Amino acid sequence: MKSNYSYRLFVLIAAFMFGVFFSAPSLLQTEDGSKVNLGLDLQGGLYMLLGVKTDEAVEAKIESIASGLNYFCESEDILIDDLSFNTEEVTFQLLDDTMKSKLDEYIKTINGLDVVDTSLNYVITLTEEEIKLTRDFAVTQSVETIRNRLDQFGLAEPTVARQGLEKILVELPGIKTQEEEQRARKLIGKTAHLLMMAVDEERAELAQTMTEYQAASFNDVLLEDVYNPAIKYVLKKIPILDGSKLTDARVGYDENNRPVINFSLDGEGARIFGDFSGSNVGKRLAVVLDDKVYSDPVIRERIGAGSGQISGNFTTQEASDLAIALRSGALAASVTMLEKRSVGPSLGADSIKAGAISLISGFVLVAIFMVVYYGYSGIISNVALIANLFIILAVMALFGATLTLPGMVGIVLTVGMAVDANVIINERIKELIFEGKSVAKAIEDGYANAFSAIFDANITTLIAAIALYAYGTGPIKGFALTLSIGILASMLTAITGTRGLYDLLGHRINKNNRKRWFGIKSFKHPQGGK
C-alpha cells in the first residue's frame, strides 16, 4: 500500500490547527482573542426566577388608548366630556354628533377593541383575544427588555429566558458582591414607566390634604415626590405622553455639574410634546417615573425640539442605570421575585475542578483502552479524539458560547461518542482482514461499511440535541450545544481525519504486524492460515 497524502489528511491537519489556535486564548486565559465564557455554575453568580404581572400590561394598554384618544380629540377639535378609564374600559361622551364619523374612523384604526356606542356615550374595552395577546407580549417584551438592560450593564453572557406563561429565568454569571447583586436586581426590576402628566393647577394647593378618592372624583391622580413621600402632586389622570415615544436617554450634567438624564422623543412624541407645551405656557408639566414625581417644571415656552430632561438627586451610577432602563424600554408590566439563589465563586471553582478531573480522567482512560485493545490504530483514534476536543473549544470560543457544568458533561459524553465511531471502524477493518482481504481493501471497505451506522447514530443524537437546545433553558442549552458541536466535530475527525492517517501510514501494515496495528485479538484466516 503506497503512502498517500490525501485531502483527508490535510483536512485533519487544518482542523487540528484551527482547534489549537482558537482554543488557546481560553486554555491559556490570554487577554486577546475570543474565549469561552463560563456559566453561572462554573464562575458563580445570581439565579433568579421572576414573575410578570401581566394584569398591569392590560391596564397600561387601556391607559394608552385613553391618552391617544384624548390627544386625537384635542388636535381635531372634537368635543368630548367625562373621558376616564379604569382597569377594564375607557368611557367618554361625544358632545358634537357631527364629528362622530371622524371619531369612529380613528377608533377603527386601533386593533382589538370592542366599542359600545349608546346615544353618543362610548364604552371601549379590549377583546378577549387582544387581552391574551397583550399578556403574552408583556412577557416577551419583558424578556427582551431585561436582556437589553443587562447587556448594557456590562455582564458577560447573561441568560434571560421565558419559562411557562408568565415567568422569566435570569442567570447572571460573574456577580460576586452584594453591591453588584443589589444593583443588578434594581436594574432588572425597575419598570421605567415614564409619563409626562399635566399638573391640575386648579387643585394643586389641595394636594397635601386631598385623598386619592377625592382626586379620582376630579379625574385626577395623587402621586408622591420621589425623594419626599410627604410631598404630594395632583395630576390629571390622562397622561400627555408615555415612554413608548422615547428614542434615547443619556447621562448629562446641569449648570451645577449634577447628573441629569437627557432624553429624546420620536416624531410623534415631539409633536405631542410641542403642541401641549405651546398651549400650556405658564403651567406645570410633571415628569413621572414609576408613579413617582421627579420634577414639575413650569413651561416657559413651546418645546418643539422633542427633548427633555429628568433631574433629581442622582449619583452618577444611579443616573447611568436609570438611563439604561429608559433607553432599553419600559417593562410592559412589573416583575416580582419568585425565587433567588446565589452561587459563590468558590463553589464555581470546585465545579470547574470536578469537571476538569472527570474530563481528563475520562479521556485518559479511554485513550489507554484504545491503545491497549487496538494498538497503533488506537493511537490514530486518540489523535482524532484530541483534535475533536480542541475543535469543540475553538467553535465555542468563536461564537462566544457559555460553558456550564452540564456542558462539560456534554464534552465528556462526546469523548465516548467520538471513540465509539472509531471502535466501529476498527472492528469493521478487523472483520474484513479476518475474511482474507488485503489491508488496503479492508480499510477502504471498513470505512464504507461503518459509515452508515456511524451516520445514523450521530444524526439521531444530533436531532435530539437540537430539540434540547430549541426548547431547553440555561444548563440544558449548554449541554445540548457542546454535544452538538462534539457530534459534528467527531464526524469530521473520526471518519475523514483517521482515514487520512491510514492513507498516510497504511503501507506500513503487513501480514506480520497486523496484531500491533489492530489489537490483541489474534488474526487467523478462516481456512486456518496465519
Buried (B, 14 or more C-beta within 10 A) or exposed (E): BEEBEBEBBEBBEEBBEBBBEBBBBBEEEEEEBBBBBBBBBBBBBBBBBBBBBBBBBBBBBBBBBBBBBBBBBBEEEBEBEEBEBEEEBBBBEBEEEEBBEEBEEBBEEBEBBEEEBEEBEBBBBBEEEBBBBBBBBBBBBBBEBBBBBBBBBEBBBBBBBBBEEBBBBBBBBBBBEEEBBEBBBEBBBBBBBBBBBBBBEEBBEBBEEBEEEBBBEBBBBBBBBBEEEEEBBBBBBBBBBBBBBBBEBBBBEEEEEBBBBBBBBBEBBBBBBBBBBEEBEEBBBBBBBBEBBBBBEEBEEBBEEBBBBBBBEBEEEBBBBBBBBBBBBBBBBBBEEEEEEBBEBEBBEEBBEEBEEBBEEBBEEBBEEBBEBBBBBBBBBBBBBBBBBBBBBBBBBBEEBBBBBBBBBBBBBBBBBBBBBBBBBBBBBBBBBBEEBEBBBBBBBBBEBBBEBBEEBBEEBBEEBEEBBEEBBBBBBBBBBBBBBBBBBBBBBBBBBBBBBBBBBBBEBEEEEBEEBBBEEEBEEEEEEE
